[in-house]
Amino acid sequence: MSNENGNWCLIESDPGVFTELIHNMGVRDVQVEELYSLDSDTLRSMEPVFGLIFLFKWQGAASQSGAKQNAGQVVDNNDVFFAQQIIQNACATQAILSILLNRESEIELGETLTNFRSFASDLPPDMRGLALTNCDQIREVHNSFVRPESFLTDPDEPKRPAGEDDDLYHFISYVPVNGRLYELDGLRRGPVDHGKSADWLERVGEVIQQRMGEYKEGEIRFNLMAVIGDRRKKLTEQISGVDRDISVLMAELEKLRLEDSKDLGDVESRIAGLNSERAELEHLVDLENGKFARYQFDNALRKLNFIPFVYQLARAMAEKGVLEPAVDKAKEKARNQPRRQQRPAM
C-alpha cells in the first residue's frame, strides 16, 4: 500500500487537462471536448461519444436529491463498473475513469487501466475506491497536473477545512451501459439508473437540464464536457474514403475520355466536389492538430511557477527606478478602460 494514497491534488476543469491526463494513462484515440449545448444533434455531431462529465456546485445532501427528482434510482448492477470515492480531490479523475472503464470494448485502455479494471472488477464499490486510492500509476498521472504553490507553506500544517461559505464543486459522469443511462457519482453507494433509452444522447440532455433546474435562477457555475473519439482519426478515415472515391472516378474518367463520352463533364464535376471536400477535411485536421498543440503548451505553463521570475523582474525594475512609473502607468491605463462584467469563477 502506498504511503501517499491520500495526496491527490485538485486539477483544473479543462478539456486540455483531461485529454492529456487520459493520454498519459495510456489510453489512445480519445479526447475531451467542452460542451456549450445539450441538444442531441450537437452531441451526435461529435460521435463516438463515450460519456459526459458534469461539474456542478456541491450543495451537500441537496446535491444527491437530484436523482429521485429525475426518476433515477441507486441500483446494484455488476454490469456497471462503479467505484465509490474514498479520497478527496480525486472526483475529476474518477469521473473520467467511470466513463473509460465502462466503455472498454470500444476504447483502447492501455496497460495501466486494463490491469486496474481486471484487478478491481470483482471488488465491491468501496473496495474499488480503495484500490483506486492505492493505484500509484493513476495517482501519479493525476498529480502531474498539480499547480505549483505560489508561496511557501508548511507541509505539516493542516489545511483549513472547507466551511459553509466556501464554494465546493463536484464531478460526476453519465454513461450508457447495455442500453440504459447511468449517473456515476462516487459519493453515492452505487450507480443511479436513469432508465432504458434507445437514444441516450437525447435522454442525458433531459436529465442534466432537470438537475441544473434545481439551482437558483441565474446560477451559471456549471461545466459539461464530452469524452469522445479522437477527431483526427475520424477525419483521417473520412479522407481515406474520399481518396478511394476519387480513384474510382478518375478511372471512370479515363475510360470516358477514350470513348469521347458526353458524361465527361459530370464526372469531372464530381471529382472537383470531392477534392473540395478533401481540402475541407484536411483543414479540420489542421485545426485539431493546432488545438492539441495549444493543449500541450497550456499544460506546460500550468506546471510552471512564475512568482520567482516576477519577483526578480520587479526587483530589477525597482533598482533601475522604473518600477514605480510603470505601476502608475498601469493604474492609469486600468482607470481608462471600460469596466467588464466578470463571470463567476469555476
Disulfide bonds with the S-S distance in Angstrom:
none
